[in-house]
Amino acid sequence: MSFQYVATSVPGPNSDPENWELLAGCDCVGECSAEQKCACLLGAEDNYSPDGLLLDKPSGAPILECHSECSCALLETPCRNRVIQRGVKVGLEVYQCPNSKGFGVRATKDIQPRVFICEYAGEILNKEEVEKRAIPKHDHNYTFTVREHGEGGILTTFIDPRHRGNLARFINHGCEPNLSIAVVRIGYTIPHVALFSNRLIHAGEELCYDYGISTLEGNTGKKCLCGSPACRGFLPILINSAFSFYSFVTLKMFTYSQKLDSMGRHKRIPTKNRKKLKSVDPFNKNAPALRAAALSKVNWEPEDDDQPMSRSLKELQESKAEALINKKEVKKRKQHKNKVLAEAEKAGIRKGRFETVEHFVKRVERMTYAAVKEHETLVKQGLVGREESEIQADFKLLEEKEKRQKEQKRNEIQNKIKAARQLRKKEAKAKEQKLKAKQERRLKRKAQEAADDEEAEEEDDVEQTVHGGEDHVKHSTEGDDVEVKKKKRKMGHSDKIREKKRLAAEQARQEAALNQREIIPFGERYDAPPEFTGLMKKEMNPLMAKAGSKNLLLHSLLAKHDAKKTEYLKEEKRQKPAEIDRQRVIEAYRELKRKKGSQIFESKAEALINKKEVKKRKQHKNKVLAEAEKAGIRKGRFETVEHFVKRVERMTYAAVKEHETLVSV
């Protein structure tokens, strides 16, 4: 069982690159079906039912599935004309058959009729390579020969899964098979051999298909061990003039007749050569462009005799200009290109001659996805992967490590709590000692003051006994001084602070009285001297009453008896604005300022948001492209960012599903 697993057929050594050229795709907008006249459904007949079952095609037209060139490839869910590309969906198991039959494949669950089982995948070889791989004696041959008969002749394809293949290489021959073979094409002219169930297959039943009809007559060749009632007794043998095999060699051959003339070859999608609207049509909006294009095709006489630059010379100049690129950039491009192609070459995948890089990458993605699905099937059957005991041991180590980490975190938290408790106890002890020292100092100070008072009283008693009643007046004066001193001595720190605040407030009040001024309300006007109140009224009113009492010389000269008296004093004075009017003016002004400020703020915020949004989108796009470049995925030249992101999401989803399957197993 030493072979490389591949999900689908791959090019072998010396294969013709023209056979791997892409076919033209369909232009379906929605679901691909015969009703929608899908170009991939030849003969106007559906290949598969909506649930993926193979349908009969009375016309005998070839089966073509939609591929990467079809417009339905951009849909989130694949269309119904994609069955083989989705990979194996049924439960299969490789097991050791009894009676020295070797390996075989059986079903793990019941399989309904016309269900896709798997593809007979391998290397696509040419005739010369098949001859080189001449089979030595007592060895098996897995080569599958497909012969398609058409009007142009017989098209032969060789599929060899000996070195690279899948589960189909273990499916044995059966004279009454439960599998049928269908030839399907997916984007290339090379056929894919698909195996479908032709009846209900029960769980545990071996899968088999008919290897073909032997070219030799008689009871010769290897004995057949299928065990069916209609067993032919011997396996089929083919002897060809180009290369011959011995009788014990098993050659799987299948001859399939169909018409290939209606199948589309690789070509570009043809463009329309007729215009629906002529350039002279007044309702045609493209008339000026059509007229300009028609005039550009006219071979006009040149304006001067100078010979114009040829196209090849222009291309040469452009190539020289492109060559003047930084060496690092050139090296980077070469490394990236060589890396992609080298990885593909390692897997035996070659880019077609006319295949673009985008199509090549998409094809590799499809093959990878199919290989992942096949690997999931093998994992489910226990054919690959690690043993259950090793996995359990790894899980046990992980659990022990997680347990140690939790225990370490718990110990760290407990140590922190313990350190915090000790710190709180230490601080409480220091605070208690500080309060105790303060209390001792207070008691000591009070004891000192009491001692001083006792000494002063004793001195007074001594003086009273010495001087007697004669010095009563002097003694009383000295007693008052002692009381004052005693009071001053008894003034504590808090008393001093209160006294200091009282003095500062008194000083501030005195300064305010000196610097006081009259406050005039908003909107008022004084046409007369101010009226004083309080102490100022007694002093200023008599002085103000004498104003204008003197008959000044200037006043007498200016006075004219025949002059008319002014009447402006009799006019009504302008009334002071009411409080409501004043408040209304203020509110209107504030509202105007508020609106203007909000408009400026909104415009600035809008511009800032737009800049941030644009920057955020650019950063997101650059981040997506950078991460994709690290994973070896490049955005196509004509591929939009949205399609590129969707493609990366599909690949990520498939990888996550694969990981979940491996974890579940």
C-alpha positions in Angstrom: 0.0 0.0 0.0 3.0 2.3 -0.7 1.5 5.0 -2.9 0.7 8.7 -2.8 -2.9 9.5 -2.2 -4.6 11.9 -4.8 -8.3 12.8 -4.9 -8.5 13.2 -8.7 -6.5 12.3 -11.7 -3.2 14.2 -12.3 -0.9 14.5 -15.3 1.8 11.9 -15.5 5.3 12.0 -16.9 5.5 13.2 -20.6 1.8 14.0 -20.7 0.5 16.3 -23.5 -0.2 19.8 -22.1 -2.8 20.4 -24.8 -5.0 17.8 -23.1 -5.1 19.9 -20.0 -6.4 23.1 -21.6 -9.5 24.6 -20.1 -12.9 24.3 -21.8 -15.3 27.3 -22.1 -17.7 27.6 -19.2 -21.4 28.4 -19.0 -23.0 31.8 -18.4 -25.8 30.7 -16.1 -27.0 33.3 -13.7 -28.8 31.0 -11.2 -29.1 27.2 -11.0 -27.5 25.2 -13.9 -30.2 23.0 -15.4 -31.6 22.0 -18.8 -34.5 24.3 -18.3 -32.0 27.2 -18.0 -30.3 26.0 -21.2 -26.9 25.5 -19.5 -24.1 25.2 -22.0 -22.4 22.5 -19.9 -25.4 20.2 -20.2 -25.0 18.6 -23.7 -28.0 17.2 -25.4 -30.3 19.5 -23.3 -30.5 16.9 -20.6 -29.6 17.1 -16.9 -26.7 15.0 -15.7 -27.8 14.8 -12.1 -30.9 15.1 -10.0 -31.2 17.9 -7.5 -30.1 15.5 -4.7 -27.0 14.4 -6.7 -28.2 11.1 -8.3 -27.0 10.1 -11.8 -29.7 10.4 -14.5 -30.1 8.5 -17.7 -29.2 10.3 -20.9 -31.1 8.8 -23.9 -29.2 11.0 -26.3 -25.9 9.5 -25.3 -24.3 12.9 -25.0 -21.1 13.2 -22.9 -21.3 14.3 -19.2 -19.7 17.7 -18.6 -19.7 19.2 -15.1 -19.4 22.9 -14.4 -15.9 24.2 -13.5 -14.0 27.3 -12.6 -14.6 29.1 -15.9 -18.4 28.9 -15.3 -20.2 31.9 -13.9 -21.9 29.7 -11.3 -18.5 29.3 -9.6 -19.1 32.6 -7.9 -22.2 31.4 -6.1 -22.0 30.6 -2.4 -23.5 27.1 -2.8 -22.3 24.9 -5.7 -24.8 24.2 -8.5 -26.3 20.7 -8.9 -24.0 20.0 -11.9 -21.0 19.5 -9.5 -21.0 16.0 -8.0 -17.6 14.4 -8.6 -15.9 17.7 -7.6 -17.4 17.5 -4.1 -15.5 14.2 -3.4 -16.6 11.0 -1.6 -19.8 11.4 0.5 -20.4 7.8 1.4 -18.8 5.6 4.1 -16.1 3.3 2.6 -13.6 0.9 4.3 -10.5 -0.9 3.0 -10.3 -4.4 4.5 -8.5 -7.7 4.0 -10.7 -10.0 1.9 -10.9 -13.7 2.7 -9.8 -16.6 0.4 -6.4 -14.9 -0.5 -8.3 -12.3 -2.4 -6.2 -9.4 -1.1 -7.5 -6.0 -0.2 -11.0 -4.8 -1.0 -13.4 -2.0 -0.3 -16.8 -2.3 1.4 -19.6 0.0 2.5 -20.0 1.0 6.1 -23.6 2.2 5.6 -26.4 1.5 3.2 -26.0 3.2 -0.2 -28.9 4.0 -2.4 -28.8 3.4 -6.2 -27.3 5.9 -8.6 -25.2 7.5 -5.8 -21.6 8.7 -6.6 -19.1 6.4 -4.8 -15.6 7.6 -5.8 -13.4 8.4 -8.8 -10.9 6.0 -10.2 -8.0 8.5 -9.8 -4.4 8.1 -10.9 -1.7 9.4 -13.3 -2.8 10.2 -16.9 -0.2 8.5 -19.1 0.5 8.2 -22.8 1.1 5.0 -24.7 4.9 5.3 -24.5 4.9 5.7 -20.8 2.6 2.7 -20.3 5.1 0.6 -22.3 8.0 1.9 -20.2 6.2 0.7 -17.1 6.3 -2.9 -18.2 5.0 -5.0 -15.4 7.4 -7.5 -14.0 6.4 -11.0 -13.2 4.0 -11.8 -10.3 3.0 -8.1 -9.9 -0.3 -6.4 -10.2 -1.4 -3.9 -12.8 -3.8 -1.2 -12.0 -3.9 0.6 -15.4 -7.4 1.6 -16.5 -7.9 2.0 -20.2 -10.8 4.2 -21.5 -11.7 3.9 -25.1 -14.2 6.5 -26.5 -15.5 5.9 -30.1 -16.4 9.0 -32.1 -16.6 10.1 -35.7 -13.0 11.2 -35.6 -11.8 7.8 -34.4 -11.0 6.2 -31.1 -9.8 8.3 -28.2 -7.8 6.2 -25.7 -6.8 7.4 -22.2 -4.7 5.4 -19.7 -5.1 6.0 -15.9 -2.4 4.4 -13.7 -2.9 4.6 -9.9 0.1 2.5 -9.1 2.3 5.3 -7.7 -0.5 7.9 -7.2 -4.1 7.0 -6.7 -7.0 6.7 -4.2 -9.3 4.1 -2.7 -10.6 3.0 -6.1 -7.4 1.0 -6.8 -8.5 -1.5 -4.1 -12.0 -2.2 -5.6 -12.1 -5.7 -7.0 -13.7 -7.3 -10.1 -17.2 -8.7 -10.0 -19.0 -10.6 -12.7 -22.3 -9.2 -11.2 -21.1 -5.8 -10.1 -22.9 -3.4 -7.9 -21.1 -0.4 -9.4 -21.3 1.2 -12.8 -18.8 3.4 -14.6 -19.5 6.8 -16.1 -17.0 9.0 -18.0 -17.2 12.6 -16.9 -15.2 15.7 -18.0 -14.5 18.6 -15.6 -13.1 21.6 -17.4 -10.6 19.6 -19.5 -10.7 17.2 -22.4 -9.1 14.5 -20.2 -11.9 12.2 -18.9 -12.6 11.3 -15.3 -13.8 7.8 -14.5 -16.6 7.9 -11.9 -18.1 4.9 -10.1 -21.8 5.0 -9.3 -24.0 2.5 -7.5 -26.4 0.6 -9.8 -28.5 -1.0 -7.0 -29.1 -0.8 -3.2 -25.8 -1.7 -1.4 -26.1 -2.9 2.2 -23.7 -2.1 5.0 -20.7 -4.5 5.0 -21.2 -5.5 1.3 -18.1 -5.5 -0.9 -18.0 -3.0 -3.8 -17.0 -4.3 -7.2 -17.3 -3.4 -10.9 -16.7 -5.3 -14.1 -13.1 -5.1 -15.4 -14.2 -5.7 -19.0 -14.3 -8.5 -21.5 -11.2 -10.7 -22.1 -9.6 -10.8 -25.6 -8.5 -14.4 -25.1 -10.9 -17.3 -25.2 -10.8 -20.3 -23.1 -10.0 -21.0 -19.5 -6.8 -19.1 -19.2 -5.6 -16.3 -16.9 -6.1 -15.6 -13.2 -9.0 -17.3 -11.4 -11.9 -15.1 -10.5 -12.9 -15.1 -6.8 -16.0 -12.9 -7.0 -18.3 -15.8 -5.8 -21.3 -14.6 -7.8 -23.7 -17.2 -9.5 -22.8 -15.9 -13.0 -19.1 -15.9 -12.4 -17.1 -16.3 -15.6 -14.3 -18.2 -13.8 -11.3 -16.1 -14.9 -10.4 -12.4 -14.8 -10.3 -10.6 -18.2 -6.9 -10.4 -20.0 -6.0 -8.0 -22.8 -3.1 -8.7 -25.3 -2.4 -5.8 -27.6 0.0 -5.5 -30.5 1.6 -2.4 -29.0 2.5 -4.0 -25.7 1.7 -7.5 -24.4 1.2 -8.8 -20.9 1.3 -12.3 -19.5 -1.7 -14.2 -18.6 -1.5 -13.6 -14.9 -1.4 -9.8 -15.3 -4.6 -8.1 -14.4 -5.5 -5.2 -16.7 -8.6 -3.1 -16.0 -10.1 -2.0 -19.2 -13.4 -0.3 -20.1 -14.7 0.5 -23.5 -17.1 3.4 -23.7 -18.9 4.5 -26.9 -20.1 8.1 -27.2 -20.1 11.0 -29.5 -17.5 13.7 -28.8 -18.3 16.0 -31.7 -20.7 18.1 -29.7 -18.2 18.7 -26.9 -16.7 22.2 -26.8 -12.9 22.4 -27.1 -10.6 24.9 -25.4 -11.2 28.3 -26.9 -12.1 31.8 -25.9 -15.7 32.7 -25.6 -16.6 34.1 -29.0 -17.5 37.8 -29.3 -20.4 39.1 -31.3 -19.6 40.2 -34.8 -22.9 41.9 -35.5 -24.2 45.1 -33.9 -27.9 45.1 -33.0 -28.0 48.9 -33.5 -26.3 50.6 -36.4 -24.2 53.7 -35.9 -26.7 55.8 -37.9 -29.6 54.9 -35.5 -30.5 58.2 -33.6 -31.6 56.2 -30.6 -28.3 54.4 -30.3 -26.2 55.9 -27.5 -23.0 54.2 -28.7 -23.3 55.7 -32.2 -20.3 58.2 -31.8 -18.1 55.4 -30.5 -19.0 53.1 -33.3 -18.4 55.8 -35.9 -15.0 56.6 -34.3 -14.1 52.9 -34.3 -15.1 52.6 -38.0 -12.9 55.7 -38.9 -10.0 54.3 -37.0 -10.0 51.2 -39.3 -9.7 53.3 -42.4 -6.2 53.3 -43.9 -5.7 57.1 -44.2 -2.8 58.7 -46.0 -0.1 59.7 -43.4 0.2 63.4 -42.6 4.0 63.4 -43.0 6.6 61.2 -44.7 8.3 60.1 -41.4 8.0 56.4 -41.0 6.0 55.5 -37.8 7.5 53.3 -35.2 6.7 49.6 -35.7 4.9 47.6 -33.1 7.8 45.3 -32.5 10.0 48.3 -31.8 7.5 49.7 -29.4 7.4 46.4 -27.6 11.1 46.3 -27.4 11.2 49.8 -25.8 8.5 48.8 -23.3 10.4 45.6 -22.4 13.5 47.7 -21.8 11.6 50.1 -19.6 10.2 47.1 -17.7 13.7 45.7 -17.3 14.7 48.9 -15.3 13.1 47.6 -12.1 14.7 47.2 -8.7 16.7 44.0 -8.4 14.9 43.2 -5.1 11.5 43.5 -6.8 12.7 41.1 -9.6 14.1 38.7 -7.0 10.9 38.8 -5.0 8.7 38.1 -8.1 10.9 35.2 -9.1 10.9 33.7 -5.6 7.1 33.9 -5.4 6.6 32.5 -8.8 9.1 29.7 -8.3 7.7 28.9 -4.9 4.2 28.3 -6.2 5.3 26.3 -9.2 7.8 24.4 -7.2 5.2 23.3 -4.6 2.9 22.3 -7.4 5.6 20.3 -9.2 6.4 18.5 -5.9 2.7 17.3 -5.9 2.9 16.4 -9.5 0.7 19.2 -10.8 1.8 21.2 -13.8 0.4 24.4 -15.2 -1.1 24.1 -18.6 0.4 25.7 -21.6 -2.4 28.2 -22.1 -3.6 28.1 -18.5 -3.4 31.3 -16.5 -2.0 31.5 -13.0 -5.5 32.2 -11.6 -7.0 29.1 -13.2 -4.0 27.1 -12.1 -4.4 28.2 -8.4 -8.1 27.5 -8.5 -7.5 24.0 -9.9 -5.0 23.3 -7.1 -7.5 24.6 -4.6 -10.2 22.2 -5.9 -7.7 19.3 -5.8 -6.7 20.2 -2.3 -10.3 20.3 -1.1 -11.1 16.9 -2.7 -7.9 15.5 -1.1 -9.0 16.8 2.3 -12.4 15.2 2.0 -10.8 11.9 1.0 -8.5 12.2 4.0 -11.5 12.8 6.2 -13.0 9.5 5.0 -9.8 7.6 5.7 -9.7 9.2 9.2 -13.2 8.1 9.9 -12.4 4.5 8.9 -9.2 4.5 11.0 -6.9 3.9 8.0 -4.7 7.0 8.8 -3.8 9.1 11.8 -2.5 8.3 15.2 -3.7 5.5 17.6 -6.3 6.2 20.2 -3.9 5.4 23.0 -1.4 8.0 21.8 -4.1 10.6 21.5 -5.4 9.8 25.0 -1.8 10.1 26.4 -1.4 13.5 24.8 -4.7 14.7 26.2 -3.7 13.4 29.6 -0.4 15.4 29.4 -2.4 18.5 28.4 -4.8 18.1 31.3 -1.9 17.7 33.8 -0.2 20.8 32.4 -3.5 22.7 32.7 -4.0 21.5 36.2 -0.4 22.6 37.2 -1.0 26.0 35.7 -4.3 26.4 37.6 -2.6 25.3 40.9 0.2 27.8 40.3 -2.2 30.6 39.7 -4.1 29.7 42.8 -0.9 29.7 44.9 0.1 33.1 43.5 -3.3 34.5 44.4 -3.1 33.1 47.9 0.4 34.5 48.4 -0.8 37.9 47.2 -3.7 37.8 49.7 -1.3 36.7 52.5 1.1 39.6 51.7 -1.7 42.1 51.6 -3.0 40.9 55.1 0.5 41.2 56.5 0.9 44.7 55.1 -2.5 45.8 56.5 -1.6 44.4 60.0 1.8 46.2 59.8 0.1 49.5 58.9 -2.6 49.1 61.6 0.2 48.4 64.2 2.2 51.5 63.1 -1.0 53.6 63.2 -1.8 52.3 66.7 1.7 53.1 67.9 1.5 56.6 66.4 -1.9 57.2 68.2 -0.5 55.9 71.4 2.5 58.2 71.2 0.3 61.1 70.5 -1.9 60.3 73.5 1.1 60.1 75.7 2.4 63.4 74.5 -1.0 65.0 75.2 -1.2 63.5 78.7 2.4 64.7 79.4 1.6 68.2 78.2 -1.6 68.3 80.4 0.4 67.1 83.4 3.0 69.8 82.8 0.4 72.5 82.6 -1.2 71.2 85.8 2.2 71.3 87.5 2.7 74.9 86.4 -0.7 75.9 87.7 0.1 74.4 91.1 3.4 76.2 91.2 1.8 79.5 90.4 -0.8 79.0 93.1 1.8 78.1 95.6 3.7 81.3 94.7 0.5 83.4 95.2 -0.1 81.8 98.6 3.5 82.6 99.6 3.2 86.2 98.5 -0.1 86.6 100.3 1.4 85.4 103.6 4.5 87.6 103.3 2.9 90.9 102.3 -0.5 90.6 104.0 -3.2 93.1 103.5 -0.9 96.1 102.8 0.0 94.8 99.4 -3.5 93.8 98.5 -3.8 96.2 95.6 -0.4 95.2 94.2 -1.2 91.5 94.8 -4.5 91.8 92.9 -2.7 93.4 89.9 -0.1 90.7 89.9 -2.9 88.2 90.2 -4.5 89.6 87.1 -1.2 89.4 85.2 -0.9 85.8 86.2 -4.3 85.0 85.0 -3.6 86.6 81.6 -0.3 84.7 81.4 -2.2 81.5 82.4 -4.8 82.1 79.7 -2.1 82.7 77.1 -0.3 79.6 78.2 -3.5 77.6 78.0 -4.2 78.6 74.3 -3.6 75.5 72.3 -2.7 74.8 68.7 -6.3 74.7 67.5 -7.0 78.0 69.4 -4.2 79.7 67.6 -5.5 78.5 64.2 -8.9 79.9 64.9 -7.5 83.2 66.1 -5.4 83.4 63.0 -8.4 82.8 60.7 -10.5 85.4 62.6 -7.8 88.0 62.2 -7.5 87.2 58.4 -11.3 87.5 58.0 -11.3 90.9 59.8 -8.5 92.2 57.6 -10.3 91.1 54.5 -13.5 92.8 55.7 -11.6 96.0 56.3 -10.0 95.9 52.8 -13.4 95.2 51.2 -14.9 98.2 53.0 -12.1 100.4 51.6 -12.4 99.1 48.0 -16.2 98.9 47.8 -17.9 100.1 44.6 -21.5 100.5 43.4 -22.8 97.7 41.1 -25.0 98.9 38.3 -27.5 96.3 36.9 -27.4 95.3 33.2 -29.2 97.8 30.9 -29.6 100.6 33.4 -28.3 104.2 33.1 -27.8 106.9 35.7 -28.4 110.5 34.8 -28.0 111.8 38.3 -25.5 111.4 41.2 -25.8 108.1 43.1 -27.8 107.8 46.3 -25.8 106.8 49.3 -27.0 104.6 52.2 -25.8 103.9 55.7 -22.9 106.0 57.1 -22.1 107.5 53.7 -25.6 109.0 53.5 -25.0 111.1 56.6 -21.8 112.4 55.2 -22.5 112.8 51.5 -26.2 114.0 51.4 -25.4 117.4 53.0 -22.6 118.0 50.5 -24.7 116.9 47.5 -27.5 119.2 48.6 -25.3 122.3 48.2 -24.5 121.4 44.6 -25.5 124.2 42.2 -26.4 126.6 45.0 -23.6 129.1 44.1 -24.2 131.6 41.3 -21.1 131.1 39.2 -19.9 133.7 36.7 -19.8 131.3 33.8 -23.3 130.2 34.5 -24.5 133.8 34.5 -22.8 134.7 31.2 -24.2 131.6 29.4 -27.7 132.3 30.6 -29.9 134.3 28.1 -33.4 135.3 29.0 -34.7 135.2 25.4 -33.3 131.8 24.7 -35.7 128.9 24.4 -35.6 126.3 27.1 -34.7 122.9 26.1 -37.5 120.4 26.2 -35.6 117.1 26.2 -36.2 116.7 29.9 -39.9 116.7 29.3 -39.7 113.9 26.8 -40.4 110.4 27.9 -37.3 108.6 28.9 -36.4 105.3 27.3 -37.7 102.6 29.5 -35.3 100.1 30.8 -35.4 96.7 29.2 -37.4 94.2 31.3 -35.8 91.1 32.7 -37.8 88.9 30.3 -36.6 90.9 27.2 -33.0 90.8 28.4 -33.2 87.0 29.0 -34.8 86.5 25.6 -31.9 88.4 23.9 -29.3 86.3 25.7 -31.0 83.0 24.9 -31.3 84.0 21.2 -27.6 84.8 21.1 -26.7 81.6 22.8 -28.9 79.5 20.4 -27.2 81.2 17.4 -23.8 80.3 18.8 -24.9 76.8 19.6 -26.2 76.1 16.1 -23.1 77.5 14.5 -20.8 75.4 16.8 -22.8 72.2 16.2 -22.7 72.7 12.4 -18.9 73.1 12.5 -18.6 70.1 14.9 -20.8 67.9 12.7 -18.8 68.8 9.5 -15.5 68.1 11.3 -16.8 64.8 12.8 -18.2 63.8 9.4 -14.8 64.4 7.7 -13.0 62.6 10.5 -15.4 59.6 10.3 -15.0 59.4 6.5 -11.2 59.5 6.8 -11.2 56.9 9.5 -13.6 54.7 7.5 -11.4 55.0 4.4 -8.3 54.3 6.4 -9.9 51.4 8.2 -11.1 49.8 4.9 -7.6 50.2 3.4 -6.0 48.7 6.4 -8.5 45.8 6.3 -7.8 45.2 2.6 -4.0 45.5 3.1 -4.2 43.2 6.1 -6.2 40.6 4.2 -3.8 40.7 1.2 -0.8 40.5 3.5 -2.2 37.4 5.4 -3.1 35.8 2.1 0.4 36.4 0.7 1.9 34.7 3.8 -0.3 31.7 3.1 0.9 31.6 -0.5 -2.4 32.9 -2.0 -2.3 35.8 -4.4 -5.1 37.9 -5.7 -5.8 37.5 -9.4 -5.0 40.3 -11.8 -8.6 40.8 -12.8 -10.1 39.5 -9.6 -12.0 41.9 -7.3 -11.2 42.2 -3.6 -14.6 40.8 -2.7 -14.2 37.7 -4.8 -10.7 37.2 -3.4 -12.0 37.5 0.2 -14.8 35.1 -0.5 -12.3 32.6 -2.0 -10.1 32.9 1.1 -13.1 32.4 3.4 -14.1 29.2 1.5 -10.5 27.9 1.9 -10.5 28.8 5.6 -13.9 27.1 6.1 -12.7 23.9 4.5 -9.5 23.9 6.6 -11.5 24.4 9.8 -13.8 21.6 8.9 -10.9 19.3 8.3 -9.4 20.2 11.7 -12.7 19.6 13.4 -13.0 16.2 11.7 -9.5 15.2 12.9 -10.2 16.4 16.4 -13.5 14.5 16.6 -11.7 11.3 15.4 
